[in-house]
Amino acid sequence: MPLILGAQSATGAADVVTNSCRFNDGDAPYMKRTAGTPTDQDKYTFSCWAKRGALSGTRQLLGNEVDGNNREFIVYTNTTDTFTYSIKVSGVETKLVTNAVYRDVSAWYHIVVAYDSGQGVAANRVKIYINGTQKTSFSTETYPAQDLNSILNTSGNEPTVGASWNATSSAPEGHFDGYLAEVCFCDGQAYAASDFGEFDEDSPTIWKPKDVSGLTFGDNGFYLDFEDSANLGADVSGNGNDLTETNIVAADQATDTPSNNFCTGNPLDNYYQNAVWSEGNCNVLIATSAAGYSTCTMGMTAGKWYWEQQGITNTGGFQVLPGIAGRMLTDATEDELGETDDCWGYYSTTGNSYNDSTQTSYGNTYVSGDIIGVAVDLDNNKLYYAKNGVWQNSGVPTSGATGTGAISIMAANLTTMGLYLPAWTGGWGGSVGHYGLWNFGGCSAFALTSAESDGNGYGNFEYAPPSGYLALCTKNLGSDGG
């Protein structure tokens, strides 16, 4: 079962959203257009689904700063992990800052901001909805003057998705880090969250997306569904208001969406806080002379699961160990995956398996660029590794209870947490940072030359998962257990 389902259905509802776009702040990504004459300069709605990556800094969903006295921001999270809306016109700033914090990296959040400054009641001029619920508790709560013109919906200004465009410096700032899906800007409309999403009829606490193609977008409106990898900024509202992508490429198209949430790495479970996360939390960098293991956002208790990993080693004795963990890393005594009885790793430099601080002969060594497939059979408590598509130790992942060539593991319910998490470790040594790159099928941190999926049609892998093994995503967890 997943540790946190977040804001998406796991019950097999229709796949309303098929793609998202990954924004990796290290690449300084953004999408921008120049606004034309608006339908209504005093009224718009912005809606998007967002899954957070990096856990620091100010992350803007949509913004434009004309100059120091005129700007408008929709900020997903700031340094305190709260959500902020701000508009400043002629030096007068008003803003809303939520008391609630949003630091769950495993979940998709749905965010709606409705701006309608013509309203006579101040509190109706800006409404914020998150996961279907209007926010009414704010640490800062000031509202724009009646009939105040929006900055984001003014002709000639440059609304920017995934950052805020600073016209004075001609540069973006406050880059978002993570995934965005179903990005809508509706000019001349003040929509509610219910126009973009709905509560699941079987799980009424789960908010899920619905078809938005019938909404009114107005003259400046746009709708980004990210379904064309060659043109991720394409507007499919019918307006043709395409956004120009910068530092976003076809490989940033993802199938990790609010309709099917995929596993990623978890920066909240990271004993060594000098680790740096990127590529939608599918790439973790362990700094020089540091060790420890990092786990991921979805746990496994039953079923058969597959993912891929690539380690980038150096010449200083660094060890790469992909595998599984039945516990989180809590202290420096467990500085490699496999030093306890409920964690297993596969050593890059020896080819040995590692468990309970003991190495056992298993497979081949591997180096940078090699892709390690991990197959976990929790119906029979077996673990298999492949190197570049070849199962090690003559392993046969489909051999069931026989477990031909398998590593035997304890039952998930006997582990410290009662489940297993995908995990990766970097050992001591080396003169440069050490990378671990995951591919759970939703968006790979390393380049793929193939497009293999599991038996249910989910995931995008370099090598085909063995028959019966599935990608770690909510559609599979919801239908096949886990």
C-alpha positions in Angstrom: 0.0 0.0 0.0 1.2 3.6 -0.5 2.3 5.5 2.5 0.2 8.4 1.4 -2.3 8.3 -1.5 -2.6 12.1 -1.6 -5.1 13.8 -3.9 -5.8 11.2 -6.4 -8.1 8.2 -6.9 -6.7 4.8 -6.5 -9.9 3.0 -7.4 -9.7 2.7 -11.1 -11.5 5.9 -12.1 -11.1 7.0 -15.7 -7.7 8.4 -16.6 -8.7 12.0 -17.1 -5.1 13.2 -16.9 -2.5 11.2 -18.9 0.5 13.5 -18.7 2.3 16.0 -16.6 5.5 18.1 -17.1 8.5 17.9 -14.9 10.1 21.2 -13.8 13.7 20.7 -12.5 14.7 23.9 -10.9 18.4 23.2 -11.5 17.7 23.6 -15.2 15.9 27.0 -14.6 12.7 25.9 -16.5 9.7 28.0 -17.3 7.0 28.7 -19.9 6.0 32.2 -20.9 3.7 34.1 -23.2 2.9 37.8 -23.7 -0.7 38.6 -22.8 -3.0 40.1 -25.3 -6.1 42.2 -24.7 -8.0 40.5 -21.9 -11.7 39.5 -21.8 -11.8 41.0 -18.3 -8.7 42.5 -16.7 -10.4 42.3 -13.3 -11.3 38.6 -13.4 -9.5 35.3 -14.0 -9.1 31.8 -12.6 -5.8 29.8 -12.4 -5.9 26.1 -11.8 -3.3 23.4 -11.7 -2.3 20.1 -10.2 1.2 20.1 -8.6 3.4 17.5 -7.1 6.3 18.9 -5.1 10.0 18.2 -5.6 12.6 20.2 -3.7 11.8 21.2 -0.2 13.4 24.6 0.0 13.0 28.1 -1.4 10.1 30.0 -3.0 8.4 28.0 -5.8 6.1 30.0 -8.1 3.3 28.5 -10.1 2.5 31.6 -12.1 3.9 35.1 -11.8 5.0 38.3 -13.5 6.9 41.3 -12.1 6.7 44.3 -14.3 8.9 46.3 -11.8 9.4 46.6 -8.1 6.1 48.3 -7.6 3.9 46.2 -9.9 3.8 42.4 -9.7 1.5 39.4 -9.1 2.5 36.0 -7.9 0.9 32.7 -7.2 3.4 30.9 -5.0 3.0 27.2 -4.4 5.3 27.1 -1.4 7.7 29.6 0.2 10.4 29.0 2.7 7.8 28.1 5.4 6.0 25.6 3.1 2.9 27.7 3.1 0.9 28.9 0.0 0.9 32.5 -1.0 -1.1 34.8 -3.4 0.2 38.3 -3.8 -0.5 41.4 -5.9 1.3 44.7 -5.8 0.1 47.7 -7.8 1.7 51.1 -7.7 3.6 50.0 -4.6 0.6 48.8 -2.6 0.7 45.1 -1.9 -2.0 42.8 -0.7 -1.5 39.1 0.0 -2.9 35.9 1.4 -0.6 33.4 3.2 -2.1 30.2 4.4 -1.6 28.9 7.9 -1.6 25.4 6.4 1.7 24.0 5.2 2.2 21.8 2.1 5.3 19.6 2.3 4.0 16.2 1.3 6.2 15.2 -1.6 4.2 12.0 -2.3 0.9 13.6 -3.1 -0.6 15.7 -5.9 -2.2 18.9 -4.8 -4.9 20.7 -6.7 -4.6 24.5 -6.5 -7.2 27.1 -7.7 -6.9 30.9 -7.4 -10.0 32.9 -8.5 -9.4 36.6 -8.9 -12.5 38.8 -9.1 -11.7 42.3 -7.9 -15.1 43.7 -8.9 -16.8 42.0 -5.9 -18.1 44.4 -3.3 -17.1 42.1 -0.4 -13.3 42.2 0.0 -13.0 38.5 0.9 -14.6 37.5 -2.3 -12.0 39.2 -4.5 -9.5 36.4 -4.2 -10.4 32.9 -3.4 -7.9 30.0 -2.9 -8.9 26.4 -3.1 -6.6 23.5 -2.3 -7.8 19.9 -2.9 -11.4 21.1 -3.4 -11.7 23.1 -0.2 -11.6 26.9 0.0 -8.9 28.2 2.3 -10.2 30.6 5.0 -7.4 30.5 7.6 -4.5 32.9 6.8 -1.5 34.2 8.7 -1.6 37.2 6.4 -4.9 38.3 5.0 -5.3 41.4 2.9 -7.4 41.8 -0.2 -7.0 44.0 -3.3 -9.0 47.2 -3.8 -12.3 46.9 -5.6 -11.9 46.8 -9.4 -8.1 46.6 -9.2 -6.7 45.5 -12.5 -4.7 42.2 -12.5 -1.1 42.2 -13.5 -1.2 38.6 -14.8 -4.1 39.5 -17.2 -2.9 42.8 -18.5 -2.0 43.3 -22.2 1.7 43.3 -22.9 2.6 41.7 -19.6 4.3 38.3 -19.5 2.6 35.7 -17.3 5.0 32.8 -16.6 4.2 29.2 -15.6 6.7 27.5 -13.3 8.4 30.8 -12.3 7.8 34.5 -12.3 9.1 36.7 -15.1 11.0 39.8 -13.9 10.8 42.3 -16.6 13.4 44.6 -15.0 16.1 42.0 -15.1 14.6 40.1 -18.1 15.0 36.9 -16.2 12.8 34.3 -14.4 12.9 33.8 -10.7 11.4 31.5 -8.1 11.5 28.4 -10.2 9.0 25.7 -9.3 10.5 22.2 -8.7 8.3 19.1 -9.3 5.5 18.2 -11.6 2.6 20.2 -13.0 -0.5 18.9 -14.7 -3.7 20.3 -16.1 -2.6 24.0 -16.0 -5.6 26.3 -16.8 -5.8 30.1 -17.1 -9.4 31.2 -17.6 -9.7 34.9 -18.5 -12.9 36.6 -17.5 -14.1 33.7 -15.3 -14.1 33.3 -11.5 -14.5 29.5 -11.2 -14.7 27.4 -8.1 -12.6 24.3 -7.5 -15.6 22.1 -8.4 -15.3 23.3 -12.0 -11.9 21.5 -12.2 -12.3 18.5 -9.9 -14.6 16.4 -7.8 -14.6 14.1 -4.8 -14.4 10.4 -5.6 -17.8 8.7 -5.3 -16.2 5.6 -3.7 -13.7 7.5 -1.5 -15.3 10.9 -0.7 -12.2 12.3 1.0 -10.1 11.9 -2.3 -10.2 14.8 -4.6 -9.7 14.0 -8.3 -9.5 15.8 -11.6 -12.4 16.0 -14.1 -12.6 17.1 -17.8 -12.1 20.8 -18.2 -12.3 21.1 -21.9 -15.8 22.6 -21.7 -14.8 25.6 -19.6 -14.7 29.1 -21.0 -11.1 30.3 -21.3 -11.5 33.9 -22.6 -9.2 35.8 -24.9 -6.0 35.4 -22.8 -6.9 31.9 -21.5 -4.8 28.8 -22.0 -4.9 25.1 -21.1 -1.8 23.0 -20.9 -2.3 19.2 -20.9 1.3 18.4 -21.8 0.3 15.6 -24.2 2.6 16.7 -27.0 6.2 16.0 -25.9 7.5 18.0 -28.8 5.5 21.1 -27.7 4.8 20.9 -24.0 3.7 24.6 -24.0 0.9 23.9 -26.5 -2.4 25.6 -25.6 -5.2 23.1 -26.2 -8.0 25.5 -25.1 -8.7 26.4 -28.7 -7.2 29.9 -28.3 -3.8 29.0 -29.7 -2.1 30.9 -26.8 0.9 28.7 -26.8 3.6 29.3 -24.1 7.3 29.2 -25.1 9.2 26.6 -23.2 12.7 27.4 -21.9 14.9 24.6 -20.4 12.1 22.1 -20.8 12.6 19.1 -23.2 10.6 16.2 -24.4 12.1 13.9 -21.6 10.3 16.2 -19.1 7.0 14.8 -20.2 5.8 12.5 -17.4 3.0 9.9 -16.9 3.1 10.7 -13.1 -0.2 12.5 -12.8 -3.1 13.1 -10.3 -5.0 10.3 -12.1 -2.1 7.9 -11.6 0.5 8.9 -9.0 3.9 7.2 -9.2 6.5 6.4 -6.6 9.5 8.8 -6.3 12.3 9.3 -3.9 11.5 10.9 -0.5 13.6 13.8 0.7 11.7 13.8 4.0 13.3 10.4 4.8 16.9 11.3 4.5 19.1 11.0 7.6 22.0 12.8 5.9 20.5 16.2 5.1 23.3 17.2 2.8 21.7 15.1 0.1 20.4 17.1 -2.9 17.3 16.0 -4.7 16.4 16.8 -8.4 14.6 15.6 -11.5 11.3 15.3 -9.8 12.8 13.5 -6.7 14.1 10.7 -9.0 17.8 11.8 -8.6 19.6 12.1 -5.3 23.1 13.4 -4.9 25.0 12.3 -1.8 27.8 14.8 -1.0 31.5 13.9 -0.7 32.5 11.7 2.2 28.9 11.1 3.2 26.8 7.9 3.4 23.4 6.7 4.2 20.4 5.5 2.4 17.3 7.2 1.0 13.9 5.6 0.7 10.9 6.3 -1.5 7.3 7.4 -1.2 5.3 4.1 -1.7 5.6 1.0 0.4 5.0 -2.6 -0.5 3.4 -5.3 1.6 2.3 -7.9 -1.1 2.4 -8.4 -4.8 5.2 -8.2 -7.4 6.9 -4.9 -8.2 9.5 -3.6 -10.7 11.6 -0.5 -11.1 15.0 0.5 -12.5 18.0 2.4 -11.1 21.2 3.7 -12.3 24.2 4.8 -10.1 26.9 7.2 -11.0 30.1 6.1 -9.3 33.5 7.7 -9.0 37.1 6.6 -8.6 37.3 7.0 -4.9 35.9 3.7 -3.6 32.3 4.8 -3.7 29.7 2.0 -3.4 26.3 2.0 -5.0 23.6 -0.2 -3.4 20.1 -0.2 -4.9 17.5 -2.4 -3.0 14.8 -2.4 -0.5 14.4 -1.2 3.1 12.1 -2.4 5.8 13.0 0.6 8.0 13.9 4.2 7.7 17.5 5.3 8.4 17.6 6.9 11.8 21.2 7.1 12.9 24.8 7.0 11.5 25.4 3.4 12.5 23.4 2.2 9.5 25.5 4.0 6.8 24.8 1.5 4.0 21.7 -0.3 2.8 21.9 -3.9 4.1 23.5 -3.3 7.5 20.3 -4.5 9.2 18.3 -7.7 8.9 15.4 -6.1 7.1 17.3 -4.2 4.4 18.9 -5.6 1.2 21.4 -4.0 -1.2 23.4 -5.0 -4.3 27.0 -3.9 -4.2 28.3 -2.2 -7.4 32.0 -2.9 -6.8 31.7 -6.6 -5.7 28.5 -7.8 -7.2 27.5 -9.2 -3.8 24.2 -8.9 -2.1 24.2 -7.3 1.3 22.0 -8.0 4.3 22.5 -7.9 8.0 26.0 -6.6 7.5 27.0 -9.7 5.5 28.0 -9.8 1.9 27.0 -12.9 -0.1 28.2 -13.8 -3.6 25.4 -13.0 -6.1 26.0 -11.3 -9.5 28.3 -9.1 -11.6 29.8 -5.8 -10.7 28.4 -2.7 -12.5 29.5 0.8 -13.3 28.1 4.2 -14.3 25.6 3.9 -17.1 24.5 0.4 -16.3 20.8 0.0 -15.5 19.9 -2.2 -12.6 16.4 -3.6 -12.7 14.8 -4.5 -9.3 12.1 -7.1 -9.1 10.4 -7.7 -5.7 8.1 -10.7 -5.3 6.4 -10.3 -1.9 4.0 -13.1 -2.6 7.0 -15.5 -2.3 9.4 -13.2 -0.4 12.1 -13.1 -3.2 14.3 -10.4 -4.6 15.9 -10.3 -8.0 18.3 -7.9 -9.7 19.0 -7.5 -13.5 22.0 -5.7 -15.0 21.2 -4.2 -18.4 18.2 -6.5 -18.8 20.1 -9.7 -17.7 18.8 -11.3 -14.5 21.8 -11.9 -12.2 22.6 -15.3 -10.7 20.6 -16.9 -13.5 17.5 -15.6 -11.7 14.0 -16.3 -13.0 11.6 -13.7 -11.4 8.6 -15.7 -12.7 9.7 -18.9 -10.8 7.4 -18.2 -7.9 8.0 -20.1 -4.7 10.9 -21.9 -6.2 12.8 -18.6 -6.5 15.3 -19.7 -9.0 18.4 -17.5 -8.6 16.6 -15.3 -6.1 17.7 -13.6 -2.9 15.4 -14.7 -0.1 14.0 -11.9 2.0 11.8 -11.8 5.2 8.0 -11.3 4.9 7.1 -7.6 4.7 5.0 -7.8 7.9 8.1 -8.9 9.9 10.1 -5.8 9.0 10.5 -2.8 11.3 7.7 -0.9 9.5 5.7 -3.8 8.3 6.4 -3.0 4.7 9.3 -2.5 2.3 10.3 0.8 0.6 12.5 1.1 -2.5 15.9 2.4 -1.3 19.3 3.4 -2.5 22.6 4.0 -0.7 25.9 5.7 -1.3 28.9 4.5 0.8 31.8 6.4 2.2 34.7 7.6 0.2 35.3 9.4 -3.1 36.2 12.9 -4.1 33.0 14.0 -5.8 29.3 13.7 -5.2 27.5 10.4 -5.9 24.2 10.1 -7.7 21.4 7.6 -7.6 18.9 7.8 -10.4 15.5 6.2 -10.2 13.0 5.2 -12.8 9.7 4.0 -11.3 8.0 4.4 -14.7 6.4 7.9 -14.1 9.4 10.0 -15.2 13.0 8.6 -15.4 16.0 10.5 -14.1 18.2 8.8 -16.8 17.8 8.7 -20.5 15.7 5.9 -22.0 16.0 4.3 -25.4 13.0 2.1 -25.1 9.4 2.5 -23.9 8.4 -0.7 -22.1 5.4 -0.8 -19.8 4.1 -3.4 -17.3 1.3 -5.8 -18.0 -1.4 -3.3 -17.1 0.1 -0.8 -19.5 1.6 1.5 -16.9 5.1 2.9 -16.7 7.9 3.7 -19.1 11.0 1.5 -18.7 14.1 0.7 -20.5 13.5 -3.0 -20.1 10.2 -4.9 -20.0 9.2 -5.8 -16.4 8.9 -9.6 -15.9 5.4 -11.0 -16.4 3.3 -10.3 -13.4 5.5 -7.5 -12.1 4.0 -4.0 -12.0 5.1 -0.4 -11.7 4.7 1.3 -8.3 1.8 3.6 -9.0 -1.7 4.2 -7.5 -3.5 2.5 -10.4 -1.6 -0.7 -9.7 -1.8 -0.4 -6.0 -5.5 0.2 -6.2 -6.3 -2.7 -8.5 -3.7 -5.3 -7.6 -3.0 -4.6 -3.9 0.4 -4.0 -2.5 
